């Protein structure tokens, strides 16, 4: 009995870690996909930060890194909850597990972290990108492979992203301004 109790406690600890990690990556996704967060960091002099440069130069790889870890922790949490509930409530395991993990993931791993990220975009983007940058560097070959594979599938399916507006005029002007400041582009606005 004591062994089962310590095993349950360990499972609960792992579930909590997975939930916190999933929440972090949900907040990171919201923060780094916001142009206003990028604008705040670049304008505050963070343009030389390697993690922000990664976001500027390889946004799809940043997004792939975030999704890889978010899904890993989300799936791990779900499996651990199913296992824990099955051990305690064998008859109700599937419905109870689905309800518990669905509710927890919706509230604690999506709604709350994303609301917090929206409320503090530049700060969350800064700290999230530090962690995402380290994880990206550790798994760079895997991330590059996954990102390239996803892009290949998109091209194979005939997706023509040029037909869909992916950026507003204001966002484009901001990105041109960032390019000018970083020295990549020279007097773009004057030419336009």
Secondary structure by P-SEA (a helix, b strand, c coil): caaaaaaaaaaaaaaaaaaaaaaaaaaaaaaaacaaaaaaaaaacccccaaaaaaaccaaaaaaaaaaaaaaaaaaaaaaaaaaaaaccccccaaaaaaaaaaaaaccccaaaaaaaaacaaaaaaaaaaaaaaaaaaaaaaaaaaaaaaaaaaaaacccccccccccaaaaaaaaaaaaaacccccccccc
